[in-house]
């Protein structure tokens, strides 16, 4: 009924389907996932070169990816009982798309195997932060799009807001109020959607002032790289370079290539002339200048004339 008085569906093509062959046989999850990766790798490059960005980029990969899955009447798991569900399959698809986008951001919109490998090692909260910052900056963003990004990164919006303190909802938006955009069984009401204020904002570094920021807690959760960078920005602003160096050395960040690439990406995403960019550039220069003076223990060469020297 909504479509009768709206142009919302006038130019939308969601999925084009055809009947499965009657001779189709069950597939195995490892083979289907390999075929999916081959199918969408070229498609992702085409979509990116065509200028498709944001949540549309994630959705665009759904059709080409499903070709590998839906040609089988059922996809069995090789190492677990039961079939692979559509949701499980799409989780793999979305993570691959996220890794592709994050790899492009980390490499400055260039592509390489090293960039994809780096994206795969990036922790979930940092991957989300980078995607959100790349597409929406620090402005308000649609909650539905942010939920899609969160799901694709393997976290929930509640975790990003409560545990990681990375996002804030405006006008009391919750996941339940916004996830109708992702539910195919529910058609959102346009007027109600406008009034509810379904928006999400990324928290700037200056607003993240928790004493535990950048430090391990009793929960045992790994510290996201974005938290480490924001912690050092606070330390740098206070002018305590000794604490900056101590933090870098204690966490082995001086020689961590992924950390350096993330730092450079954040510099490029920061507004020119902003305090954020100035702090990030100062940190980057400091690490590059003093990095050579701090060698990892396993890189120290043995001195044959010193019996106490250790390799």
C-alpha positions, 0 to 999 in steps of 0.5 A: 500500500505504501508503494501506491503513494510513493516513488520509493520502489520505482527504480529498485531491483533487489534480487533477480532469481531463477528456478534451481535445476532439478538435478542440483545436489547438496553442497558442502560449506567449505566448497560453497564459501570458496566459490562465493569468494571467487564470485564476488571478488571481481564484483566488489572491484566493479562495484567499488570502481562504479562509485558504490559506497556505504551500506549499498556496497554491502547489499550489492554483494548479496546477489552475486554471493548467493549464487554459490549458495542457492544453487544447492538445495541444502549446504551441509557443514563438513565439520559440524552437524546440520546445514549451513543456514542463510544467515550463517552464509551471509555473515561470511559474505558481509565480513568479506565485504567489510574486509574489502572496504577496510582494506581500501581505506587502510591503503588509501583506496588502493588494492593489494593482498597485504591490505586484505590481510591487514583488514582481516586482522583488524579487531571488530570495534576498530573495523566498525569505527573505520567504516563509519568514519569513512562513510559518515564522518562524525555526522549523524548517520542512519541507524539502520545502516550503522546496524548493518555495519555492526552486524557485518563487523561481528558486533552489535550496536548495543556493544558499540554504545555500551561496552566500547563507547564508540557511538551514541544514539540521537533522540533515544534511538534503539536497535529495536526502533531501527532494525525494521530497516533490515527486517524483510517482513516489516515495511517501515512507515516513512512518517514515523521513521522521520519523527523517531530520529533514527540516527547514530553519531560516532563519538569524537576522541575528545568525548571518550574520557574513560580511565580504562580507555586503551587499557586491559580490563578484568573482562579480558577483552582485547583492547581495540586499536582505535582505543589505543590511538585515542588513549595516546591522543589524550596523553599527547595533549597533556604533553606527557611524552614519557607516558606516550613512549611508555604506552607505545613500548608496553603494548609493542606498537612501534613496530606494528605495521597495522597500527601505523596504517590505521594511524595514517588512515585516521589522519587522512579522514580527519578534517584539515586544520583540526585539533584531531589531525594535528594530534594524529600527525604529531603522534605519527611523526613522533613514532617515525622519528623515535621508532628506530631507537627501540628494537625488539629483543629478538632483533638484537644481534649477539655480540661474540665478545660479550658472554652476557649478550643474548640474541 
